[in-house]
Amino acid sequence: MDLFDASEGRGNLVTALERVRCRTLVVGISSDNLYPAAEVHLGADILNHLGKPVEYAEIRSPHGHDAFLLETAQLADILRGAHGRAPRAVPTPAQREVRTVRLGLLGAGRVARLFLALLAERREQLALEYGLRFA
């Protein structure tokens, strides 16, 4: 299992994943050392860039590779209704690293309203470029 290589005999990973003809749900595990979540996500990124219908989800667990056996509630939430819903967008690496900043403003004057409007207008840009989301 720890020697599996999806690209073996197929050239490279992109060439191997070009052969995928079905909708794909890719599930990573946050603490998996055998198949790190970043590598699993890379497969979903490649499928996404190839125009394949793909969805990525991640199990958050301290149990490593065995989390798919132990975190049954999380896995059930991921799988529930997966066949009936449209694939969710695969987040970019920047979107996965987005940090939430809680922002408090005193007063509700013109400057505060304009500032909040600017934050709302540039929400996605701030998340992509700086990894920040404001709440």
C-alpha positions, 0 to 999 in steps of 0.5 A, a space after each residue: 500500500 505504501 508503494 502505490 503510485 497511480 502514475 506507474 506505467 502511465 507516464 506521469 500523474 497528469 497523464 494518469 488522471 487524464 484517463 478519469 472519466 467519472 465524477 470524483 470525490 477525493 478525501 484527504 486526512 489532515 494527519 495522514 503521513 502515508 498519504 499526506 493531505 497536501 498530496 491528496 489535494 494535489 490529485 484533486 487540483 490536477 483533476 480540477 485543472 483537467 476539467 474533470 468533475 471533482 470535489 475535495 473534502 478533508 477529515 480532521 483527525 489526530 489518528 493519521 491514516 486510520 482516521 477513515 476507519 475511526 472518524 465515521 461521523 465525519 466520513 458519513 457527512 462527506 459521503 451523505 448526498 455526494 452522488 446527488 449534489 453538484 461537485 463543490 469547487 476544489 479550493 486552491 492552496 491559498 483558500 485552504 490556508 485562509 485565516 479568519 480575522 475577527 474585526 471590531 469597529 467602534 461607531 457606524 459612521 460613514 468611514 466605517 460603512 465605506 470600510 466594510 463595503 470595501 472589505 466585502 467588495 474585495 473579500 475574495 481578493 484578500 483571501 487569495 492574495 493574503 490568506 485573510 478572511 474578515 468576520 
